[in-house]
Amino acid sequence: MAMFALLGQRNKRGNRAVSTATELEKSPTIVIREFDVERDCPGATAVERMCEVGSNGAGKISLFTDLLGDPLCRVRHSPAFLMLVAETGGEKKEIVGLVRGCIKTVTCGTKTVGGENHPVPVYTKLAYLLGLRVVPSHRRMGIGLKLVGRMEEWFKEQGANYSYMATETGNEASKQLFLGKCGYSKFRTPAILVQPVFAHRVRVPRRVTVLKLSHEDAESLYRRRFSTVEFFPSDIDVVLRNPLSLGTFLAVTNRRREPEFASDSWTRSESWAAVSVWNCKDLFRFELRGASRVKLGLARASRALDRALPWLGIPSIPNLFKPFGLYFLYGVGGHGPDAAQLITALCAHAHNLARDGGCAVLATEVASCEPLRAAIPHWQRLSCPDDLWCIKRLGSRHGEDGSAEDWTNTVPGLSIFVDPREI
């Protein structure tokens, strides 16, 4: 696990760290500097605890995040990453804000080569900005703007062509900052679909066979069938081999139990679906706070009934009111007339994995126009139908080979690939 070096040194991943304090952006009371893992963990953790997601009024439910003592957990698995903190000056220094950023190479478009009929991917270097936090007592002081600006400087130093971020469509403060002050534009509106994990196991139809693919077969499938999808990471092999990736699963009908991956014929003639599972439980936990006693009681009753009578398949409410973990589904896709049913079967298989793994929810994120979206089980109350991704062009180049058009002006495709390392 990589650790960031002190100012003036290089970190273990080879990214140039912020060189000296004089290069950092300052104000009379606030200093923006690189996160120091040896002394900043308590302060960064305190900031996360003070910045809940959702409503914080009386009687309202809010979502809190526990990073399990590792403020870098959401970025450290990316090829290149950085975390910045905003610190008050004077004798009593205090961290009052933070932001994380990571960089990778992804598909931003397609092109044809040598007159071939099938397109090949065009890659670009993309930066992702996430986890911007400013404590309530220091908001409306320009700290968020300074953190974003300094992070974008690092993105440019690393050669990133674009930067993007995600926020809730109803987060007006975030939209005002990024769309109004930082020069970002609305780009994509994927849907976050969340399914609770019940006390009972979900049945996988007998007519469906679920196969766990080897790393080699999974990589082959993704590169042949998903590499032209927006945001597909060029280092998919690294993602699949990460210990947090619990496996890639392929669903086919029973009439073809052992598809031959050396040949592509089965994907043209058969219905199939695929999904990979990422273990977020070992990175961070969530917790809902502010629920009424009535809601807590109803949730407990539903779980008790589900445990007592599992054969009824009662859709019980898991205990979301203490720290809980989740599994994330990525690489969701399929082909053929039965693809939707096969995706549903894969979600049932993933549900059972999450149940056995002690998770409370199963989540995924798909494009708003994803053809298989309706087949993914989820609860509307827990899901976000319109997540907002905003993008900003940082450099003059678009694709790595200079052949792609300006990505910020392109029409969205039917699908996107959501990298689990950025959840």
C-alpha positions as CSV (number, residue, x, y, z in Angstrom):
1,M,0.0,0.0,0.0
2,A,1.5,3.3,-1.1
3,M,2.3,6.0,1.4
4,F,2.8,9.7,0.5
5,A,6.2,11.2,1.2
6,L,6.8,14.4,3.0
7,L,6.9,17.7,1.1
8,G,9.8,18.0,-1.3
9,Q,10.1,14.3,-1.9
10,R,8.5,11.8,-4.4
11,N,5.8,9.3,-3.3
12,K,6.2,5.6,-3.8
13,R,4.1,5.6,-7.0
14,G,6.5,8.0,-8.7
15,N,4.1,10.9,-8.8
16,R,5.7,14.2,-8.1
17,A,4.5,15.5,-4.8
18,V,3.9,19.1,-4.0
19,S,7.4,20.4,-3.9
20,T,7.6,23.1,-1.2
21,A,5.3,25.0,1.1
22,T,6.0,28.2,-0.9
23,E,4.4,26.6,-3.9
24,L,1.1,25.9,-2.2
25,E,-1.8,28.2,-2.5
26,K,-2.2,30.2,0.7
27,S,-4.5,32.7,2.3
28,P,-3.9,34.6,5.6
29,T,-5.6,31.8,7.6
30,I,-5.7,28.7,5.3
31,V,-2.9,26.6,3.8
32,I,-3.5,24.0,1.1
33,R,-1.0,21.2,1.3
34,E,-0.5,17.5,0.6
35,F,-1.9,15.0,3.0
36,D,0.7,13.5,5.4
37,V,-0.4,10.0,6.3
38,E,1.7,10.0,9.4
39,R,0.1,13.0,11.1
40,D,-3.1,13.9,9.3
41,C,-5.2,10.8,9.6
42,P,-7.1,11.9,12.8
43,G,-7.8,15.4,11.4
44,A,-9.0,14.0,8.0
45,T,-11.2,11.4,9.7
46,A,-12.7,14.2,11.9
47,V,-13.6,16.2,8.8
48,E,-15.3,13.1,7.2
49,R,-17.4,12.6,10.3
50,M,-18.6,16.2,10.3
51,C,-19.6,16.1,6.6
52,E,-22.7,13.9,6.3
53,V,-24.4,13.3,3.0
54,G,-28.1,14.2,2.8
55,S,-30.4,16.3,4.9
56,N,-29.3,17.2,8.4
57,G,-32.5,18.9,9.7
58,A,-34.5,17.6,12.6
59,G,-36.0,14.2,12.0
60,K,-34.2,13.8,8.7
61,I,-32.0,10.8,7.8
62,S,-28.4,11.4,6.9
63,L,-25.7,9.1,5.5
64,F,-22.3,9.0,7.3
65,T,-19.1,7.4,6.0
66,D,-16.5,5.5,8.1
67,L,-13.2,5.2,6.2
68,L,-11.9,2.6,8.7
69,G,-8.9,4.8,9.6
70,D,-7.7,5.1,6.0
71,P,-8.5,8.5,4.4
72,L,-6.8,7.3,1.2
73,C,-8.9,4.2,0.8
74,R,-11.0,5.7,-2.0
75,V,-8.1,6.5,-4.3
76,R,-5.1,4.3,-3.3
77,H,-6.0,1.5,-5.7
78,S,-5.8,3.9,-8.7
79,P,-2.7,4.1,-10.9
80,A,-1.9,7.7,-9.7
81,F,-3.5,9.6,-6.8
82,L,-3.1,12.6,-4.5
83,M,-4.9,14.0,-1.5
84,L,-4.8,17.6,-0.4
85,V,-5.9,19.1,2.9
86,A,-6.8,22.7,3.9
87,E,-5.3,23.6,7.2
88,T,-5.8,26.7,9.4
89,G,-2.7,28.8,10.2
90,G,-1.5,30.0,13.5
91,E,-0.3,28.0,16.5
92,K,-3.3,25.7,16.7
93,K,-3.5,24.1,13.2
94,E,-6.6,22.3,12.3
95,I,-7.7,20.5,9.1
96,V,-10.9,22.1,7.8
97,G,-11.1,20.7,4.3
98,L,-9.8,18.0,2.0
99,V,-10.1,16.6,-1.5
100,R,-8.8,13.5,-3.4
101,G,-7.9,13.0,-7.0
102,C,-6.8,10.1,-9.1
103,I,-5.7,9.6,-12.8
104,K,-6.1,6.7,-15.2
105,T,-6.4,6.0,-18.9
106,V,-9.9,5.3,-20.3
107,T,-11.9,5.0,-23.5
108,C,-13.2,8.4,-24.7
109,G,-14.3,7.4,-28.2
110,T,-13.7,5.0,-31.1
111,K,-12.1,4.9,-34.5
112,T,-11.8,2.5,-37.4
113,V,-8.4,1.2,-38.5
114,G,-7.4,0.0,-41.9
115,G,-10.9,-0.1,-43.3
116,E,-12.1,-2.6,-40.7
117,N,-15.8,-2.7,-39.9
118,H,-15.5,-2.9,-36.1
119,P,-14.4,0.2,-34.2
120,V,-11.4,0.2,-31.8
121,P,-11.2,2.3,-28.7
122,V,-9.5,5.7,-28.4
123,Y,-8.0,6.3,-25.0
124,T,-7.4,9.5,-23.1
125,K,-5.8,10.4,-19.7
126,L,-8.6,11.2,-17.4
127,A,-8.6,12.6,-13.8
128,Y,-11.3,12.1,-11.3
129,L,-11.9,14.5,-8.4
130,L,-13.7,13.1,-5.4
131,G,-14.4,13.4,-1.7
132,L,-14.3,17.2,-1.5
133,R,-15.1,18.1,2.1
134,V,-15.2,21.4,4.0
135,V,-16.3,21.5,7.6
136,P,-19.5,23.5,8.2
137,S,-17.7,26.2,10.3
138,H,-15.4,27.1,7.3
139,R,-17.8,27.0,4.4
140,R,-18.3,30.0,2.1
141,M,-14.7,31.1,2.5
142,G,-13.4,29.8,-0.9
143,I,-11.7,26.8,0.6
144,G,-13.4,24.3,-1.7
145,L,-12.4,26.4,-4.7
146,K,-8.7,26.5,-3.6
147,L,-8.7,22.8,-3.1
148,V,-10.1,22.1,-6.5
149,G,-7.8,24.5,-8.2
150,R,-4.7,23.1,-6.6
151,M,-5.8,19.5,-7.5
152,E,-6.3,20.5,-11.1
153,E,-2.8,21.9,-11.2
154,W,-1.5,18.4,-10.2
155,F,-3.8,16.8,-12.9
156,K,-2.2,19.0,-15.5
157,E,1.3,18.2,-14.3
158,Q,0.5,14.6,-14.7
159,G,-0.7,15.1,-18.3
160,A,-4.4,14.5,-17.8
161,N,-6.6,15.7,-20.7
162,Y,-9.9,15.9,-18.8
163,S,-11.1,16.1,-15.2
164,Y,-14.5,14.9,-14.0
165,M,-16.5,14.7,-10.8
166,A,-19.8,13.3,-9.6
167,T,-22.4,14.8,-7.4
168,E,-26.1,14.5,-6.6
169,T,-28.4,16.4,-8.9
170,G,-29.9,18.1,-5.9
171,N,-26.6,19.3,-4.4
172,E,-26.9,22.9,-5.3
173,A,-23.7,24.0,-3.4
174,S,-21.6,21.5,-5.3
175,K,-23.2,22.4,-8.7
176,Q,-22.6,26.1,-8.0
177,L,-18.9,25.5,-7.3
178,F,-18.1,23.2,-10.2
179,L,-20.5,24.4,-12.8
180,G,-20.4,28.1,-11.8
181,K,-16.9,28.7,-10.6
182,C,-14.6,25.9,-11.7
183,G,-15.6,25.7,-15.4
184,Y,-17.1,22.2,-15.5
185,S,-20.1,21.3,-17.6
186,K,-22.8,18.7,-17.2
187,F,-21.7,15.5,-19.0
188,R,-23.5,12.3,-18.0
189,T,-26.4,11.4,-15.7
190,P,-26.0,7.7,-14.7
191,A,-28.2,5.9,-12.2
192,I,-27.0,4.5,-8.9
193,L,-29.1,1.4,-8.2
194,V,-29.1,-0.1,-4.7
195,Q,-30.6,-3.4,-3.6
196,P,-30.8,-4.4,0.1
197,V,-29.4,-7.7,1.1
198,F,-32.1,-9.8,2.7
199,A,-31.8,-12.4,5.4
200,H,-32.9,-15.1,2.9
201,R,-31.0,-16.3,-0.1
202,V,-32.3,-15.2,-3.5
203,R,-33.0,-18.1,-5.9
204,V,-31.0,-18.3,-9.2
205,P,-33.2,-19.9,-11.9
206,R,-32.4,-23.5,-12.7
207,R,-32.3,-22.8,-16.4
208,V,-29.3,-20.4,-15.8
209,T,-25.7,-21.5,-15.2
210,V,-23.4,-19.0,-13.5
211,L,-19.7,-19.5,-14.2
212,K,-16.9,-17.8,-12.4
213,L,-14.3,-16.8,-15.0
214,S,-10.5,-16.9,-14.5
215,H,-8.7,-13.6,-14.6
216,E,-7.5,-14.3,-18.1
217,D,-10.9,-15.2,-19.5
218,A,-12.5,-12.2,-17.7
219,E,-9.9,-9.8,-19.2
220,S,-10.4,-11.3,-22.7
221,L,-14.2,-10.9,-22.4
222,Y,-13.9,-7.3,-21.3
223,R,-11.4,-6.3,-23.9
224,R,-13.3,-7.9,-26.7
225,R,-16.8,-6.8,-25.7
226,F,-16.5,-3.7,-23.5
227,S,-13.3,-1.8,-24.5
228,T,-15.2,0.7,-26.7
229,V,-17.6,1.6,-23.9
230,E,-17.1,5.1,-22.4
231,F,-14.8,5.2,-19.3
232,F,-13.4,1.7,-19.9
233,P,-10.0,1.6,-18.1
234,S,-7.1,0.5,-20.2
235,D,-5.7,-1.3,-17.1
236,I,-8.7,-3.6,-16.7
237,D,-6.3,-6.5,-16.0
238,V,-5.1,-4.6,-12.8
239,V,-8.7,-4.1,-11.7
240,L,-9.7,-7.7,-12.2
241,R,-6.6,-9.0,-10.3
242,N,-7.1,-6.6,-7.3
243,P,-7.8,-8.6,-4.1
244,L,-10.9,-6.5,-3.7
245,S,-12.3,-7.8,-6.9
246,L,-14.2,-11.0,-5.8
247,G,-14.6,-12.4,-9.3
248,T,-16.2,-12.0,-12.7
249,F,-19.3,-14.1,-13.3
250,L,-20.9,-15.1,-16.6
251,A,-24.4,-16.3,-16.9
252,V,-25.6,-18.5,-19.8
253,T,-28.6,-20.8,-20.3
254,N,-28.1,-24.4,-19.4
255,R,-28.1,-25.6,-23.0
256,R,-24.5,-24.3,-23.2
257,R,-22.6,-24.9,-20.0
258,E,-19.0,-24.4,-21.1
259,P,-18.5,-21.6,-23.6
260,E,-15.2,-21.7,-25.4
261,F,-13.3,-18.4,-24.9
262,A,-10.8,-19.2,-27.6
263,S,-13.6,-18.7,-30.1
264,D,-16.0,-15.7,-30.3
265,S,-18.8,-17.7,-31.9
266,W,-20.7,-18.4,-28.7
267,T,-21.2,-14.6,-28.0
268,R,-22.7,-14.2,-31.4
269,S,-25.2,-17.1,-31.2
270,E,-26.1,-17.3,-27.5
271,S,-27.5,-15.0,-24.9
272,W,-25.1,-14.2,-22.1
273,A,-24.5,-11.7,-19.4
274,A,-21.5,-10.7,-17.3
275,V,-20.8,-8.8,-14.1
276,S,-17.8,-8.4,-11.7
277,V,-18.1,-7.9,-7.9
278,W,-16.0,-5.5,-5.9
279,N,-15.7,-5.6,-2.1
280,C,-16.2,-2.1,-0.7
281,K,-16.8,-3.5,2.8
282,D,-13.1,-3.8,3.5
283,L,-12.5,-0.1,2.4
284,F,-15.3,1.8,4.1
285,R,-18.6,1.5,5.8
286,F,-21.8,3.6,5.7
287,E,-24.3,4.4,8.4
288,L,-27.8,6.0,8.3
289,R,-28.6,8.3,11.2
290,G,-31.7,10.1,12.2
291,A,-34.3,7.4,11.7
292,S,-37.4,7.5,13.9
293,R,-38.1,4.8,16.4
294,V,-41.0,3.6,14.3
295,K,-38.8,3.1,11.2
296,L,-36.2,1.3,13.3
297,G,-38.8,-1.0,14.8
298,L,-40.3,-1.8,11.3
299,A,-36.9,-2.6,10.0
300,R,-36.1,-4.9,12.9
301,A,-39.5,-6.7,12.6
302,S,-39.0,-7.3,8.8
303,R,-35.6,-8.9,9.5
304,A,-36.9,-11.0,12.3
305,L,-39.7,-12.3,10.1
306,D,-37.4,-12.9,7.2
307,R,-35.0,-14.9,9.4
308,A,-37.8,-17.0,10.9
309,L,-39.5,-17.7,7.6
310,P,-36.8,-17.5,4.9
311,W,-38.8,-19.7,2.4
312,L,-41.3,-16.8,2.0
313,G,-38.7,-14.6,0.5
314,I,-39.8,-11.5,2.5
315,P,-38.0,-8.3,1.2
316,S,-36.7,-7.4,4.7
317,I,-34.9,-4.1,5.5
318,P,-31.3,-4.7,6.5
319,N,-29.8,-2.9,9.5
320,L,-28.6,0.3,7.8
321,F,-28.6,2.1,11.1
322,K,-25.3,0.8,12.3
323,P,-22.1,0.7,10.1
324,F,-22.7,-1.5,7.1
325,G,-20.7,-2.6,4.1
326,L,-21.6,-3.1,0.4
327,Y,-20.5,-5.0,-2.6
328,F,-20.4,-3.1,-5.9
329,L,-21.2,-4.6,-9.3
330,Y,-19.2,-3.3,-12.2
331,G,-18.7,-4.3,-15.8
332,V,-22.5,-5.0,-16.2
333,G,-23.3,-6.1,-19.7
334,G,-24.7,-8.8,-21.9
335,H,-26.0,-9.8,-25.3
336,G,-28.9,-11.7,-26.8
337,P,-32.7,-12.0,-26.3
338,D,-32.2,-13.5,-22.8
339,A,-29.6,-11.0,-21.6
340,A,-32.0,-9.2,-19.2
341,Q,-33.1,-12.4,-17.5
342,L,-29.4,-13.5,-17.2
343,I,-28.5,-10.1,-15.6
344,T,-31.2,-10.6,-13.0
345,A,-29.9,-14.1,-12.3
346,L,-26.4,-12.7,-11.9
347,C,-27.7,-10.1,-9.4
348,A,-29.3,-12.9,-7.5
349,H,-26.0,-14.7,-7.4
350,A,-24.2,-11.5,-6.3
351,H,-26.9,-10.9,-3.6
352,N,-26.1,-14.3,-2.1
353,L,-22.4,-13.5,-2.1
354,A,-23.1,-10.3,-0.3
355,R,-25.3,-12.1,2.2
356,D,-22.6,-14.6,3.0
357,G,-20.0,-11.8,3.1
358,G,-21.9,-9.9,5.8
359,C,-23.0,-6.9,3.6
360,A,-26.2,-4.9,3.9
361,V,-26.5,-3.6,0.4
362,L,-25.6,-4.4,-3.2
363,A,-25.0,-1.4,-5.5
364,T,-24.1,-0.6,-9.1
365,E,-24.1,2.4,-11.4
366,V,-25.2,2.3,-15.1
367,A,-25.9,4.8,-17.9
368,S,-29.3,6.4,-17.8
369,C,-30.1,4.7,-21.1
370,E,-28.5,1.3,-20.3
371,P,-30.6,-1.4,-22.1
372,L,-30.2,-3.7,-19.1
373,R,-31.1,-1.2,-16.4
374,A,-34.6,-2.4,-15.9
375,A,-33.4,-5.9,-15.2
376,I,-31.2,-4.9,-12.3
377,P,-33.1,-5.4,-9.0
378,H,-33.1,-2.3,-6.8
379,W,-35.2,-0.3,-4.4
380,Q,-36.2,3.2,-5.5
381,R,-35.9,4.7,-2.0
382,L,-32.3,3.7,-1.7
383,S,-31.3,4.5,-5.3
384,C,-30.3,7.7,-7.1
385,P,-31.9,7.7,-10.6
386,D,-30.0,10.8,-11.8
387,D,-26.4,11.0,-10.5
388,L,-24.6,14.0,-12.2
389,W,-21.2,13.7,-13.7
390,C,-19.5,16.9,-14.7
391,I,-16.4,17.2,-16.9
392,K,-13.8,19.8,-17.7
393,R,-11.2,19.9,-20.5
394,L,-7.7,20.4,-19.1
395,G,-5.4,20.2,-22.2
396,S,-5.4,20.6,-25.9
397,R,-5.3,16.9,-26.6
398,H,-8.3,14.6,-26.5
399,G,-7.4,11.0,-27.2
400,E,-4.0,9.7,-26.5
401,D,-3.3,9.6,-30.2
402,G,-4.9,12.9,-30.8
403,S,-7.6,11.3,-33.0
404,A,-10.7,11.8,-30.8
405,E,-13.0,14.8,-30.9
406,D,-13.5,17.0,-27.9
407,W,-15.1,14.5,-25.4
408,T,-17.0,17.2,-23.6
409,N,-19.2,17.8,-26.6
410,T,-20.0,14.1,-27.5
411,V,-23.3,12.4,-27.4
412,P,-23.6,9.8,-24.6
413,G,-23.6,6.1,-25.6
414,L,-25.9,3.5,-24.3
415,S,-23.5,2.2,-21.7
416,I,-20.7,3.4,-19.4
417,F,-18.0,1.5,-17.5
418,V,-17.9,2.5,-13.9
419,D,-14.5,1.9,-12.3
420,P,-14.9,0.3,-8.9
421,R,-11.7,2.0,-7.7
422,E,-13.5,5.3,-7.7
423,I,-16.5,4.4,-5.6
